[in-house]
Amino acid sequence: MVETTDSARQIALITQQQQTGTEQVTQSMDEIRDLLNQTVIGSKESTEAAQELMQLSEMLRVLVFNFKLNEDSDVEDSVA
């Protein structure tokens, strides 16, 4: 009878430990999910920022090109 009681206690203890382990794994998986979501958001923001920088650099390129053309025209006008 004592052995049965001890075995039942061990089973209950092991079951509790397994439940605790399962809860910890679940919590870790939730944290990983949250980190992945944050990474996705950060990636999207980085992509949007890179696209905006590309647009701005193109605008700057056009402005510099036009500035050079206007500067060259002014030099030619003053020489003529």
mmCIF file of the N, C-alpha and C atoms, coordinates in Angstrom:
data_MODEL
# 
_entry.id   MODEL 
# 
loop_
_atom_site.group_PDB 
_atom_site.id 
_atom_site.type_symbol 
_atom_site.label_atom_id 
_atom_site.label_alt_id 
_atom_site.label_comp_id 
_atom_site.label_asym_id 
_atom_site.label_entity_id 
_atom_site.label_seq_id 
_atom_site.pdbx_PDB_ins_code 
_atom_site.Cartn_x 
_atom_site.Cartn_y 
_atom_site.Cartn_z 
_atom_site.occupancy 
_atom_site.B_iso_or_equiv 
_atom_site.pdbx_formal_charge 
_atom_site.auth_seq_id 
_atom_site.auth_comp_id 
_atom_site.auth_asym_id 
_atom_site.auth_atom_id 
_atom_site.pdbx_PDB_model_num 
ATOM 1   N N  . MET A 1 1  ? 0.821  -1.197 0.000   1.00 0.00 ? 1  MET A N  1 
ATOM 2   C CA . MET A 1 1  ? 0.000  0.000  0.000   1.00 0.00 ? 1  MET A CA 1 
ATOM 3   C C  . MET A 1 1  ? 0.868  1.266  0.000   1.00 0.00 ? 1  MET A C  1 
ATOM 4   N N  . VAL A 1 2  ? 1.963  1.229  0.755   1.00 0.00 ? 2  VAL A N  1 
ATOM 5   C CA . VAL A 1 2  ? 2.869  2.382  0.831   1.00 0.00 ? 2  VAL A CA 1 
ATOM 6   C C  . VAL A 1 2  ? 3.516  2.620  -0.527  1.00 0.00 ? 2  VAL A C  1 
ATOM 7   N N  . GLU A 1 3  ? 3.879  1.546  -1.197  1.00 0.00 ? 3  GLU A N  1 
ATOM 8   C CA . GLU A 1 3  ? 4.503  1.685  -2.518  1.00 0.00 ? 3  GLU A CA 1 
ATOM 9   C C  . GLU A 1 3  ? 3.530  2.322  -3.511  1.00 0.00 ? 3  GLU A C  1 
ATOM 10  N N  . THR A 1 4  ? 2.286  1.947  -3.449  1.00 0.00 ? 4  THR A N  1 
ATOM 11  C CA . THR A 1 4  ? 1.268  2.513  -4.333  1.00 0.00 ? 4  THR A CA 1 
ATOM 12  C C  . THR A 1 4  ? 1.091  3.990  -4.056  1.00 0.00 ? 4  THR A C  1 
ATOM 13  N N  . THR A 1 5  ? 1.107  4.368  -2.807  1.00 0.00 ? 5  THR A N  1 
ATOM 14  C CA . THR A 1 5  ? 0.968  5.774  -2.436  1.00 0.00 ? 5  THR A CA 1 
ATOM 15  C C  . THR A 1 5  ? 2.180  6.565  -2.911  1.00 0.00 ? 5  THR A C  1 
ATOM 16  N N  . ASP A 1 6  ? 3.371  5.988  -2.719  1.00 0.00 ? 6  ASP A N  1 
ATOM 17  C CA . ASP A 1 6  ? 4.598  6.664  -3.183  1.00 0.00 ? 6  ASP A CA 1 
ATOM 18  C C  . ASP A 1 6  ? 4.601  6.803  -4.705  1.00 0.00 ? 6  ASP A C  1 
ATOM 19  N N  . SER A 1 7  ? 4.174  5.757  -5.385  1.00 0.00 ? 7  SER A N  1 
ATOM 20  C CA . SER A 1 7  ? 4.117  5.798  -6.846  1.00 0.00 ? 7  SER A CA 1 
ATOM 21  C C  . SER A 1 7  ? 3.128  6.859  -7.314  1.00 0.00 ? 7  SER A C  1 
ATOM 22  N N  . ALA A 1 8  ? 1.988  6.936  -6.647  1.00 0.00 ? 8  ALA A N  1 
ATOM 23  C CA . ALA A 1 8  ? 0.979  7.932  -7.012  1.00 0.00 ? 8  ALA A CA 1 
ATOM 24  C C  . ALA A 1 8  ? 1.526  9.340  -6.791  1.00 0.00 ? 8  ALA A C  1 
ATOM 25  N N  . ARG A 1 9  ? 2.261  9.549  -5.709  1.00 0.00 ? 9  ARG A N  1 
ATOM 26  C CA . ARG A 1 9  ? 2.869  10.862 -5.445  1.00 0.00 ? 9  ARG A CA 1 
ATOM 27  C C  . ARG A 1 9  ? 3.909  11.208 -6.509  1.00 0.00 ? 9  ARG A C  1 
ATOM 28  N N  . GLN A 1 10 ? 4.713  10.215 -6.879  1.00 0.00 ? 10 GLN A N  1 
ATOM 29  C CA . GLN A 1 10 ? 5.721  10.450 -7.920  1.00 0.00 ? 10 GLN A CA 1 
ATOM 30  C C  . GLN A 1 10 ? 5.061  10.798 -9.253  1.00 0.00 ? 10 GLN A C  1 
ATOM 31  N N  . ILE A 1 11 ? 4.020  10.082 -9.570  1.00 0.00 ? 11 ILE A N  1 
ATOM 32  C CA . ILE A 1 11 ? 3.291  10.364 -10.814 1.00 0.00 ? 11 ILE A CA 1 
ATOM 33  C C  . ILE A 1 11 ? 2.697  11.768 -10.768 1.00 0.00 ? 11 ILE A C  1 
ATOM 34  N N  . ALA A 1 12 ? 2.127  12.124 -9.628  1.00 0.00 ? 12 ALA A N  1 
ATOM 35  C CA . ALA A 1 12 ? 1.551  13.475 -9.492  1.00 0.00 ? 12 ALA A CA 1 
ATOM 36  C C  . ALA A 1 12 ? 2.646  14.527 -9.616  1.00 0.00 ? 12 ALA A C  1 
ATOM 37  N N  . LEU A 1 13 ? 3.805  14.289 -9.011  1.00 0.00 ? 13 LEU A N  1 
ATOM 38  C CA . LEU A 1 13 ? 4.916  15.239 -9.074  1.00 0.00 ? 13 LEU A CA 1 
ATOM 39  C C  . LEU A 1 13 ? 5.435  15.365 -10.510 1.00 0.00 ? 13 LEU A C  1 
ATOM 40  N N  . ILE A 1 14 ? 5.603  14.256 -11.161 1.00 0.00 ? 14 ILE A N  1 
ATOM 41  C CA . ILE A 1 14 ? 6.087  14.269 -12.547 1.00 0.00 ? 14 ILE A CA 1 
ATOM 42  C C  . ILE A 1 14 ? 5.078  14.964 -13.459 1.00 0.00 ? 14 ILE A C  1 
ATOM 43  N N  . THR A 1 15 ? 3.803  14.699 -13.237 1.00 0.00 ? 15 THR A N  1 
ATOM 44  C CA . THR A 1 15 ? 2.757  15.347 -14.024 1.00 0.00 ? 15 THR A CA 1 
ATOM 45  C C  . THR A 1 15 ? 2.804  16.862 -13.829 1.00 0.00 ? 15 THR A C  1 
ATOM 46  N N  . GLN A 1 16 ? 2.997  17.299 -12.595 1.00 0.00 ? 16 GLN A N  1 
ATOM 47  C CA . GLN A 1 16 ? 3.094  18.732 -12.302 1.00 0.00 ? 16 GLN A CA 1 
ATOM 48  C C  . GLN A 1 16 ? 4.325  19.339 -12.986 1.00 0.00 ? 16 GLN A C  1 
ATOM 49  N N  . GLN A 1 17 ? 5.440  18.608 -12.960 1.00 0.00 ? 17 GLN A N  1 
ATOM 50  C CA . GLN A 1 17 ? 6.657  19.092 -13.610 1.00 0.00 ? 17 GLN A CA 1 
ATOM 51  C C  . GLN A 1 17 ? 6.462  19.187 -15.123 1.00 0.00 ? 17 GLN A C  1 
ATOM 52  N N  . GLN A 1 18 ? 5.791  18.230 -15.691 1.00 0.00 ? 18 GLN A N  1 
ATOM 53  C CA . GLN A 1 18 ? 5.518  18.269 -17.125 1.00 0.00 ? 18 GLN A CA 1 
ATOM 54  C C  . GLN A 1 18 ? 4.619  19.441 -17.469 1.00 0.00 ? 18 GLN A C  1 
ATOM 55  N N  . GLN A 1 19 ? 3.626  19.684 -16.628 1.00 0.00 ? 19 GLN A N  1 
ATOM 56  C CA . GLN A 1 19 ? 2.731  20.815 -16.866 1.00 0.00 ? 19 GLN A CA 1 
ATOM 57  C C  . GLN A 1 19 ? 3.509  22.126 -16.791 1.00 0.00 ? 19 GLN A C  1 
ATOM 58  N N  . THR A 1 20 ? 4.384  22.245 -15.795 1.00 0.00 ? 20 THR A N  1 
ATOM 59  C CA . THR A 1 20 ? 5.203  23.444 -15.663 1.00 0.00 ? 20 THR A CA 1 
ATOM 60  C C  . THR A 1 20 ? 6.103  23.609 -16.889 1.00 0.00 ? 20 THR A C  1 
ATOM 61  N N  . GLY A 1 21 ? 6.706  22.514 -17.332 1.00 0.00 ? 21 GLY A N  1 
ATOM 62  C CA . GLY A 1 21 ? 7.557  22.559 -18.525 1.00 0.00 ? 21 GLY A CA 1 
ATOM 63  C C  . GLY A 1 21 ? 6.778  22.966 -19.763 1.00 0.00 ? 21 GLY A C  1 
ATOM 64  N N  . THR A 1 22 ? 5.587  22.434 -19.901 1.00 0.00 ? 22 THR A N  1 
ATOM 65  C CA . THR A 1 22 ? 4.735  22.782 -21.037 1.00 0.00 ? 22 THR A CA 1 
ATOM 66  C C  . THR A 1 22 ? 4.354  24.253 -21.009 1.00 0.00 ? 22 THR A C  1 
ATOM 67  N N  . GLU A 1 23 ? 4.045  24.770 -19.823 1.00 0.00 ? 23 GLU A N  1 
ATOM 68  C CA . GLU A 1 23 ? 3.715  26.191 -19.699 1.00 0.00 ? 23 GLU A CA 1 
ATOM 69  C C  . GLU A 1 23 ? 4.914  27.073 -20.073 1.00 0.00 ? 23 GLU A C  1 
ATOM 70  N N  . GLN A 1 24 ? 6.098  26.647 -19.669 1.00 0.00 ? 24 GLN A N  1 
ATOM 71  C CA . GLN A 1 24 ? 7.301  27.414 -20.003 1.00 0.00 ? 24 GLN A CA 1 
ATOM 72  C C  . GLN A 1 24 ? 7.561  27.401 -21.510 1.00 0.00 ? 24 GLN A C  1 
ATOM 73  N N  . VAL A 1 25 ? 7.357  26.253 -22.137 1.00 0.00 ? 25 VAL A N  1 
ATOM 74  C CA . VAL A 1 25 ? 7.533  26.160 -23.588 1.00 0.00 ? 25 VAL A CA 1 
ATOM 75  C C  . VAL A 1 25 ? 6.512  27.049 -24.290 1.00 0.00 ? 25 VAL A C  1 
ATOM 76  N N  . THR A 1 26 ? 5.278  27.023 -23.815 1.00 0.00 ? 26 THR A N  1 
ATOM 77  C CA . THR A 1 26 ? 4.226  27.857 -24.401 1.00 0.00 ? 26 THR A CA 1 
ATOM 78  C C  . THR A 1 26 ? 4.576  29.333 -24.266 1.00 0.00 ? 26 THR A C  1 
ATOM 79  N N  . GLN A 1 27 ? 5.051  29.726 -23.094 1.00 0.00 ? 27 GLN A N  1 
ATOM 80  C CA . GLN A 1 27 ? 5.442  31.121 -22.877 1.00 0.00 ? 27 GLN A CA 1 
ATOM 81  C C  . GLN A 1 27 ? 6.606  31.504 -23.795 1.00 0.00 ? 27 GLN A C  1 
ATOM 82  N N  . SER A 1 28 ? 7.569  30.615 -23.934 1.00 0.00 ? 28 SER A N  1 
ATOM 83  C CA . SER A 1 28 ? 8.705  30.883 -24.827 1.00 0.00 ? 28 SER A CA 1 
ATOM 84  C C  . SER A 1 28 ? 8.248  31.021 -26.274 1.00 0.00 ? 28 SER A C  1 
ATOM 85  N N  . MET A 1 29 ? 7.332  30.174 -26.692 1.00 0.00 ? 29 MET A N  1 
ATOM 86  C CA . MET A 1 29 ? 6.815  30.254 -28.059 1.00 0.00 ? 29 MET A CA 1 
ATOM 87  C C  . MET A 1 29 ? 6.064  31.572 -28.282 1.00 0.00 ? 29 MET A C  1 
ATOM 88  N N  . ASP A 1 30 ? 5.315  32.014 -27.270 1.00 0.00 ? 30 ASP A N  1 
ATOM 89  C CA . ASP A 1 30 ? 4.621  33.298 -27.368 1.00 0.00 ? 30 ASP A CA 1 
ATOM 90  C C  . ASP A 1 30 ? 5.626  34.445 -27.510 1.00 0.00 ? 30 ASP A C  1 
ATOM 91  N N  . GLU A 1 31 ? 6.708  34.378 -26.751 1.00 0.00 ? 31 GLU A N  1 
ATOM 92  C CA . GLU A 1 31 ? 7.738  35.415 -26.834 1.00 0.00 ? 31 GLU A CA 1 
ATOM 93  C C  . GLU A 1 31 ? 8.406  35.408 -28.211 1.00 0.00 ? 31 GLU A C  1 
ATOM 94  N N  . ILE A 1 32 ? 8.667  34.221 -28.734 1.00 0.00 ? 32 ILE A N  1 
ATOM 95  C CA . ILE A 1 32 ? 9.264  34.117 -30.071 1.00 0.00 ? 32 ILE A CA 1 
ATOM 96  C C  . ILE A 1 32 ? 8.312  34.701 -31.117 1.00 0.00 ? 32 ILE A C  1 
ATOM 97  N N  . ARG A 1 33 ? 7.019  34.395 -30.994 1.00 0.00 ? 33 ARG A N  1 
ATOM 98  C CA . ARG A 1 33 ? 6.019  34.943 -31.917 1.00 0.00 ? 33 ARG A CA 1 
ATOM 99  C C  . ARG A 1 33 ? 6.023  36.471 -31.865 1.00 0.00 ? 33 ARG A C  1 
ATOM 100 N N  . ASP A 1 34 ? 6.063  37.012 -30.650 1.00 0.00 ? 34 ASP A N  1 
ATOM 101 C CA . ASP A 1 34 ? 6.075  38.464 -30.501 1.00 0.00 ? 34 ASP A CA 1 
ATOM 102 C C  . ASP A 1 34 ? 7.322  39.079 -31.130 1.00 0.00 ? 34 ASP A C  1 
ATOM 103 N N  . LEU A 1 35 ? 8.465  38.440 -30.924 1.00 0.00 ? 35 LEU A N  1 
ATOM 104 C CA . LEU A 1 35 ? 9.708  38.943 -31.520 1.00 0.00 ? 35 LEU A CA 1 
ATOM 105 C C  . LEU A 1 35 ? 9.660  38.878 -33.046 1.00 0.00 ? 35 LEU A C  1 
ATOM 106 N N  . LEU A 1 36 ? 9.093  37.807 -33.570 1.00 0.00 ? 36 LEU A N  1 
ATOM 107 C CA . LEU A 1 36 ? 8.958  37.689 -35.023 1.00 0.00 ? 36 LEU A CA 1 
ATOM 108 C C  . LEU A 1 36 ? 8.051  38.782 -35.578 1.00 0.00 ? 36 LEU A C  1 
ATOM 109 N N  . ASN A 1 37 ? 6.957  39.054 -34.874 1.00 0.00 ? 37 ASN A N  1 
ATOM 110 C CA . ASN A 1 37 ? 6.061  40.124 -35.308 1.00 0.00 ? 37 ASN A CA 1 
ATOM 111 C C  . ASN A 1 37 ? 6.772  41.472 -35.304 1.00 0.00 ? 37 ASN A C  1 
ATOM 112 N N  . GLN A 1 38 ? 7.562  41.716 -34.263 1.00 0.00 ? 38 GLN A N  1 
ATOM 113 C CA . GLN A 1 38 ? 8.321  42.959 -34.195 1.00 0.00 ? 38 GLN A CA 1 
ATOM 114 C C  . GLN A 1 38 ? 9.344  43.034 -35.326 1.00 0.00 ? 38 GLN A C  1 
ATOM 115 N N  . THR A 1 39 ? 9.953  41.907 -35.650 1.00 0.00 ? 39 THR A N  1 
ATOM 116 C CA . THR A 1 39 ? 10.923 41.865 -36.737 1.00 0.00 ? 39 THR A CA 1 
ATOM 117 C C  . THR A 1 39 ? 10.252 42.166 -38.076 1.00 0.00 ? 39 THR A C  1 
ATOM 118 N N  . VAL A 1 40 ? 9.080  41.613 -38.287 1.00 0.00 ? 40 VAL A N  1 
ATOM 119 C CA . VAL A 1 40 ? 8.330  41.869 -39.524 1.00 0.00 ? 40 VAL A CA 1 
ATOM 120 C C  . VAL A 1 40 ? 7.992  43.351 -39.631 1.00 0.00 ? 40 VAL A C  1 
ATOM 121 N N  . ILE A 1 41 ? 7.521  43.932 -38.538 1.00 0.00 ? 41 ILE A N  1 
ATOM 122 C CA . ILE A 1 41 ? 7.183  45.360 -38.541 1.00 0.00 ? 41 ILE A CA 1 
ATOM 123 C C  . ILE A 1 41 ? 8.429  46.191 -38.836 1.00 0.00 ? 41 ILE A C  1 
ATOM 124 N N  . GLY A 1 42 ? 9.544  45.847 -38.196 1.00 0.00 ? 42 GLY A N  1 
ATOM 125 C CA . GLY A 1 42 ? 10.789 46.569 -38.431 1.00 0.00 ? 42 GLY A CA 1 
ATOM 126 C C  . GLY A 1 42 ? 11.260 46.435 -39.871 1.00 0.00 ? 42 GLY A C  1 
ATOM 127 N N  . SER A 1 43 ? 11.107 45.265 -40.443 1.00 0.00 ? 43 SER A N  1 
ATOM 128 C CA . SER A 1 43 ? 11.500 45.049 -41.836 1.00 0.00 ? 43 SER A CA 1 
ATOM 129 C C  . SER A 1 43 ? 10.651 45.881 -42.785 1.00 0.00 ? 43 SER A C  1 
ATOM 130 N N  . LYS A 1 44 ? 9.349  45.930 -42.512 1.00 0.00 ? 44 LYS A N  1 
ATOM 131 C CA . LYS A 1 44 ? 8.464  46.736 -43.358 1.00 0.00 ? 44 LYS A CA 1 
ATOM 132 C C  . LYS A 1 44 ? 8.843  48.215 -43.263 1.00 0.00 ? 44 LYS A C  1 
ATOM 133 N N  . GLU A 1 45 ? 9.115  48.670 -42.047 1.00 0.00 ? 45 GLU A N  1 
ATOM 134 C CA . GLU A 1 45 ? 9.501  50.077 -41.870 1.00 0.00 ? 45 GLU A CA 1 
ATOM 135 C C  . GLU A 1 45 ? 10.825 50.369 -42.573 1.00 0.00 ? 45 GLU A C  1 
ATOM 136 N N  . SER A 1 46 ? 11.761 49.437 -42.504 1.00 0.00 ? 46 SER A N  1 
ATOM 137 C CA . SER A 1 46 ? 13.043 49.614 -43.182 1.00 0.00 ? 46 SER A CA 1 
ATOM 138 C C  . SER A 1 46 ? 12.862 49.663 -44.697 1.00 0.00 ? 46 SER A C  1 
ATOM 139 N N  . THR A 1 47 ? 12.001 48.801 -45.205 1.00 0.00 ? 47 THR A N  1 
ATOM 140 C CA . THR A 1 47 ? 11.730 48.784 -46.639 1.00 0.00 ? 47 THR A CA 1 
ATOM 141 C C  . THR A 1 47 ? 11.105 50.105 -47.082 1.00 0.00 ? 47 THR A C  1 
ATOM 142 N N  . GLU A 1 48 ? 10.144 50.590 -46.303 1.00 0.00 ? 48 GLU A N  1 
ATOM 143 C CA . GLU A 1 48 ? 9.501  51.868 -46.643 1.00 0.00 ? 48 GLU A CA 1 
ATOM 144 C C  . GLU A 1 48 ? 10.517 53.009 -46.593 1.00 0.00 ? 48 GLU A C  1 
ATOM 145 N N  . ALA A 1 49 ? 11.380 52.999 -45.600 1.00 0.00 ? 49 ALA A N  1 
ATOM 146 C CA . ALA A 1 49 ? 12.403 54.047 -45.484 1.00 0.00 ? 49 ALA A CA 1 
ATOM 147 C C  . ALA A 1 49 ? 13.371 53.980 -46.663 1.00 0.00 ? 49 ALA A C  1 
ATOM 148 N N  . ALA A 1 50 ? 13.758 52.787 -47.061 1.00 0.00 ? 50 ALA A N  1 
ATOM 149 C CA . ALA A 1 50 ? 14.668 52.628 -48.198 1.00 0.00 ? 50 ALA A CA 1 
ATOM 150 C C  . ALA A 1 50 ? 14.014 53.124 -49.489 1.00 0.00 ? 50 ALA A C  1 
ATOM 151 N N  . GLN A 1 51 ? 12.736 52.839 -49.668 1.00 0.00 ? 51 GLN A N  1 
ATOM 152 C CA . GLN A 1 51 ? 12.034 53.314 -50.859 1.00 0.00 ? 51 GLN A CA 1 
ATOM 153 C C  . GLN A 1 51 ? 11.952 54.838 -50.861 1.00 0.00 ? 51 GLN A C  1 
ATOM 154 N N  . GLU A 1 52 ? 11.690 55.413 -49.701 1.00 0.00 ? 52 GLU A N  1 
ATOM 155 C CA . GLU A 1 52 ? 11.629 56.870 -49.616 1.00 0.00 ? 52 GLU A CA 1 
ATOM 156 C C  . GLU A 1 52 ? 12.997 57.492 -49.905 1.00 0.00 ? 52 GLU A C  1 
ATOM 157 N N  . LEU A 1 53 ? 14.044 56.866 -49.393 1.00 0.00 ? 53 LEU A N  1 
ATOM 158 C CA . LEU A 1 53 ? 15.396 57.369 -49.672 1.00 0.00 ? 53 LEU A CA 1 
ATOM 159 C C  . LEU A 1 53 ? 15.722 57.276 -51.159 1.00 0.00 ? 53 LEU A C  1 
ATOM 160 N N  . MET A 1 54 ? 15.279 56.212 -51.808 1.00 0.00 ? 54 MET A N  1 
ATOM 161 C CA . MET A 1 54 ? 15.502 56.093 -53.247 1.00 0.00 ? 54 MET A CA 1 
ATOM 162 C C  . MET A 1 54 ? 14.797 57.216 -53.994 1.00 0.00 ? 54 MET A C  1 
ATOM 163 N N  . GLN A 1 55 ? 13.562 57.522 -53.606 1.00 0.00 ? 55 GLN A N  1 
ATOM 164 C CA . GLN A 1 55 ? 12.817 58.608 -54.249 1.00 0.00 ? 55 GLN A CA 1 
ATOM 165 C C  . GLN A 1 55 ? 13.513 59.948 -54.012 1.00 0.00 ? 55 GLN A C  1 
ATOM 166 N N  . LEU A 1 56 ? 13.956 60.162 -52.783 1.00 0.00 ? 56 LEU A N  1 
ATOM 167 C CA . LEU A 1 56 ? 14.638 61.416 -52.474 1.00 0.00 ? 56 LEU A CA 1 
ATOM 168 C C  . LEU A 1 56 ? 15.958 61.543 -53.226 1.00 0.00 ? 56 LEU A C  1 
ATOM 169 N N  . SER A 1 57 ? 16.678 60.440 -53.341 1.00 0.00 ? 57 SER A N  1 
ATOM 170 C CA . SER A 1 57 ? 17.948 60.492 -54.066 1.00 0.00 ? 57 SER A CA 1 
ATOM 171 C C  . SER A 1 57 ? 17.718 60.772 -55.551 1.00 0.00 ? 57 SER A C  1 
ATOM 172 N N  . GLU A 1 58 ? 16.639 60.238 -56.100 1.00 0.00 ? 58 GLU A N  1 
ATOM 173 C CA . GLU A 1 58 ? 16.318 60.518 -57.507 1.00 0.00 ? 58 GLU A CA 1 
ATOM 174 C C  . GLU A 1 58 ? 15.951 61.990 -57.680 1.00 0.00 ? 58 GLU A C  1 
ATOM 175 N N  . MET A 1 59 ? 15.180 62.518 -56.723 1.00 0.00 ? 59 MET A N  1 
ATOM 176 C CA . MET A 1 59 ? 14.830 63.938 -56.790 1.00 0.00 ? 59 MET A CA 1 
ATOM 177 C C  . MET A 1 59 ? 16.091 64.806 -56.695 1.00 0.00 ? 59 MET A C  1 
ATOM 178 N N  . LEU A 1 60 ? 16.996 64.424 -55.821 1.00 0.00 ? 60 LEU A N  1 
ATOM 179 C CA . LEU A 1 60 ? 18.239 65.169 -55.671 1.00 0.00 ? 60 LEU A CA 1 
ATOM 180 C C  . LEU A 1 60 ? 19.077 65.091 -56.938 1.00 0.00 ? 60 LEU A C  1 
ATOM 181 N N  . ARG A 1 61 ? 19.124 63.907 -57.544 1.00 0.00 ? 61 ARG A N  1 
ATOM 182 C CA . ARG A 1 61 ? 19.878 63.741 -58.783 1.00 0.00 ? 61 ARG A CA 1 
ATOM 183 C C  . ARG A 1 61 ? 19.338 64.676 -59.867 1.00 0.00 ? 61 ARG A C  1 
ATOM 184 N N  . VAL A 1 62 ? 18.009 64.744 -59.992 1.00 0.00 ? 62 VAL A N  1 
ATOM 185 C CA . VAL A 1 62 ? 17.381 65.610 -60.995 1.00 0.00 ? 62 VAL A CA 1 
ATOM 186 C C  . VAL A 1 62 ? 17.690 67.079 -60.699 1.00 0.00 ? 62 VAL A C  1 
ATOM 187 N N  . LEU A 1 63 ? 17.592 67.463 -59.431 1.00 0.00 ? 63 LEU A N  1 
ATOM 188 C CA . LEU A 1 63 ? 17.889 68.847 -59.059 1.00 0.00 ? 63 LEU A CA 1 
ATOM 189 C C  . LEU A 1 63 ? 19.339 69.221 -59.351 1.00 0.00 ? 63 LEU A C  1 
ATOM 190 N N  . VAL A 1 64 ? 20.251 68.329 -59.026 1.00 0.00 ? 64 VAL A N  1 
ATOM 191 C CA . VAL A 1 64 ? 21.676 68.592 -59.291 1.00 0.00 ? 64 VAL A CA 1 
ATOM 192 C C  . VAL A 1 64 ? 21.909 68.666 -60.789 1.00 0.00 ? 64 VAL A C  1 
ATOM 193 N N  . PHE A 1 65 ? 21.297 67.778 -61.545 1.00 0.00 ? 65 PHE A N  1 
ATOM 194 C CA . PHE A 1 65 ? 21.443 67.800 -63.001 1.00 0.00 ? 65 PHE A CA 1 
ATOM 195 C C  . PHE A 1 65 ? 20.944 69.124 -63.571 1.00 0.00 ? 65 PHE A C  1 
ATOM 196 N N  . ASN A 1 66 ? 19.750 69.553 -63.101 1.00 0.00 ? 66 ASN A N  1 
ATOM 197 C CA . ASN A 1 66 ? 19.193 70.829 -63.571 1.00 0.00 ? 66 ASN A CA 1 
ATOM 198 C C  . ASN A 1 66 ? 20.062 71.995 -63.136 1.00 0.00 ? 66 ASN A C  1 
ATOM 199 N N  . PHE A 1 67 ? 20.597 71.936 -61.938 1.00 0.00 ? 67 PHE A N  1 
ATOM 200 C CA . PHE A 1 67 ? 21.462 72.992 -61.441 1.00 0.00 ? 67 PHE A CA 1 
ATOM 201 C C  . PHE A 1 67 ? 22.703 73.095 -62.317 1.00 0.00 ? 67 PHE A C  1 
ATOM 202 N N  . LYS A 1 68 ? 23.276 71.976 -62.672 1.00 0.00 ? 68 LYS A N  1 
ATOM 203 C CA . LYS A 1 68 ? 24.473 71.989 -63.526 1.00 0.00 ? 68 LYS A CA 1 
ATOM 204 C C  . LYS A 1 68 ? 24.132 72.569 -64.890 1.00 0.00 ? 68 LYS A C  1 
ATOM 205 N N  . LEU A 1 69 ? 22.971 72.193 -65.430 1.00 0.00 ? 69 LEU A N  1 
ATOM 206 C CA . LEU A 1 69 ? 22.580 72.737 -66.722 1.00 0.00 ? 69 LEU A CA 1 
ATOM 207 C C  . LEU A 1 69 ? 22.401 74.249 -66.634 1.00 0.00 ? 69 LEU A C  1 
ATOM 208 N N  . ASN A 1 70 ? 21.732 74.723 -65.618 1.00 0.00 ? 70 ASN A N  1 
ATOM 209 C CA . ASN A 1 70 ? 21.517 76.156 -65.452 1.00 0.00 ? 70 ASN A CA 1 
ATOM 210 C C  . ASN A 1 70 ? 22.839 76.869 -65.220 1.00 0.00 ? 70 ASN A C  1 
ATOM 211 N N  . GLU A 1 71 ? 23.720 76.278 -64.466 1.00 0.00 ? 71 GLU A N  1 
ATOM 212 C CA . GLU A 1 71 ? 25.013 76.882 -64.195 1.00 0.00 ? 71 GLU A CA 1 
ATOM 213 C C  . GLU A 1 71 ? 25.810 76.990 -65.493 1.00 0.00 ? 71 GLU A C  1 
ATOM 214 N N  . ASP A 1 72 ? 25.811 75.939 -66.314 1.00 0.00 ? 72 ASP A N  1 
ATOM 215 C CA . ASP A 1 72 ? 26.518 75.962 -67.596 1.00 0.00 ? 72 ASP A CA 1 
ATOM 216 C C  . ASP A 1 72 ? 25.917 77.016 -68.517 1.00 0.00 ? 72 ASP A C  1 
ATOM 217 N N  . SER A 1 73 ? 24.600 77.159 -68.525 1.00 0.00 ? 73 SER A N  1 
ATOM 218 C CA . SER A 1 73 ? 23.935 78.156 -69.367 1.00 0.00 ? 73 SER A CA 1 
ATOM 219 C C  . SER A 1 73 ? 24.328 79.557 -68.933 1.00 0.00 ? 73 SER A C  1 
ATOM 220 N N  . ASP A 1 74 ? 24.402 79.803 -67.630 1.00 0.00 ? 74 ASP A N  1 
ATOM 221 C CA . ASP A 1 74 ? 24.794 81.117 -67.121 1.00 0.00 ? 74 ASP A CA 1 
ATOM 222 C C  . ASP A 1 74 ? 26.224 81.441 -67.536 1.00 0.00 ? 74 ASP A C  1 
ATOM 223 N N  . VAL A 1 75 ? 27.104 80.468 -67.501 1.00 0.00 ? 75 VAL A N  1 
ATOM 224 C CA . VAL A 1 75 ? 28.486 80.699 -67.908 1.00 0.00 ? 75 VAL A CA 1 
ATOM 225 C C  . VAL A 1 75 ? 28.558 81.017 -69.392 1.00 0.00 ? 75 VAL A C  1 
ATOM 226 N N  . GLU A 1 76 ? 27.831 80.281 -70.205 1.00 0.00 ? 76 GLU A N  1 
ATOM 227 C CA . GLU A 1 76 ? 27.824 80.534 -71.640 1.00 0.00 ? 76 GLU A CA 1 
ATOM 228 C C  . GLU A 1 76 ? 27.240 81.903 -71.947 1.00 0.00 ? 76 GLU A C  1 
ATOM 229 N N  . ASP A 1 77 ? 26.169 82.304 -71.215 1.00 0.00 ? 77 ASP A N  1 
ATOM 230 C CA . ASP A 1 77 ? 25.555 83.623 -71.440 1.00 0.00 ? 77 ASP A CA 1 
ATOM 231 C C  . ASP A 1 77 ? 26.523 84.752 -71.099 1.00 0.00 ? 77 ASP A C  1 
ATOM 232 N N  . SER A 1 78 ? 27.276 84.575 -70.042 1.00 0.00 ? 78 SER A N  1 
ATOM 233 C CA . SER A 1 78 ? 28.176 85.652 -69.633 1.00 0.00 ? 78 SER A CA 1 
ATOM 234 C C  . SER A 1 78 ? 29.385 85.719 -70.544 1.00 0.00 ? 78 SER A C  1 
ATOM 235 N N  . VAL A 1 79 ? 29.781 84.644 -71.201 1.00 0.00 ? 79 VAL A N  1 
ATOM 236 C CA . VAL A 1 79 ? 30.906 84.642 -72.119 1.00 0.00 ? 79 VAL A CA 1 
ATOM 237 C C  . VAL A 1 79 ? 30.473 85.278 -73.447 1.00 0.00 ? 79 VAL A C  1 
ATOM 238 N N  . ALA A 1 80 ? 29.255 85.046 -73.881 1.00 0.00 ? 80 ALA A N  1 
ATOM 239 C CA . ALA A 1 80 ? 28.795 85.538 -75.175 1.00 0.00 ? 80 ALA A CA 1 
ATOM 240 C C  . ALA A 1 80 ? 28.522 86.956 -75.179 1.00 0.00 ? 80 ALA A C  1 
# 
